[in-house]
Amino acid sequence: RRSGRSGQSGRRAGRTTTATRRGRLNRPGWVRLPGRPRIRRRWWIEVLVVLVGYQVYEWTRGAAPSHPGQADHNALTIWHAQQWLHTDPEPWMNHTLHSMPPLATLAGYYYLSLNIFIPLGVLVWLYRKRPDHYGPMRWILGLMTMASLFCFWLVPVSPPRFVVPGLIDTVATAHLIGSAYQNQIAPHANLYAAMPSLHVAWAGWCALVALRAFRRIWVRVLFCAYPVVTTLDILATANHFLADAVAGATLLGLTYGSVTLVRTVRPSVPAHDPVSIRKH
């Protein structure tokens, strides 16, 4: 009798543990559609997809037609519109930053490095710890990045340091490690792809991941501050207009809404599902 009771208790505990795990996976997260089991591909396939996708992005971005005159004209149009709306903080932010050389150097390194390493680290964490979020968030990141290429090709925009008199190029003047490499590849890079700002879009994506997948409040607050600090950095270093940052956030919102809509519109129960067959 004791062995039978202990066996029943073990089975109940197992069912409770399984239910708890399922609850943790589904709270708060994407609804896993019936009939579509969660499949996680091998890590080396994911790494290959990310590397190939990033190289395609860099090649396509660099292959965009170079129209400096049109890009400068578009940038001046944005600048004059911001001045008319009194939303032109770039000059005083840039001059304030360069009045403190150590902070300017730190801002330059922030601009050059963190926009790649932090989203990549978040993507790896999702794959390892939250596979239920990894698929949709990877799609959002990839589609958002590829959609920005159409903007770079159709509407070239120069950075403010090219067209606004008096602005200082932080990356060029702070003698940063890595800026020499960027100067070497500059002839092969697209210097007129300021709108939308992918620095802001990628940072906002990280904040979105934190709100959906992280449970600790302090981690969520830290990641939500990330796009704010990134916006201040790109404005102060004269690499983007405020309108570029708004365009990056808008691109993220549109991509997130599109992916969510596609996942919601799918039929809830497939036609071949045994549950629907038994009901009839």
Buried (B, 14 or more C-beta within 10 A) or exposed (E): EEEEEEEEEEEEEEEEEEEEEEEEBEEEBBEBBBBEEEEEEEEEEBEEEBEEBBEEBBEBBBEBEEEEEBBBBBBBEBBEEBEEEEEBBBBEBBEEBBEEEEEBBBBBBBBBEBBEEBBEEBBBBBBEEBEBBBBBBBBBBBBBBBBBBEBBBEBBBBBBBBBBEEBBBBBBBBEBEEBEEEEEEEEEBBBBBBBBBBBBBBBBBBBBBBEBBBEEEEEBEBBBEBBEEBBBBBBBBBBBBBBBBBBBBEBBBEBBEBBEEEBEEEEEEEEEBEEBEEEE
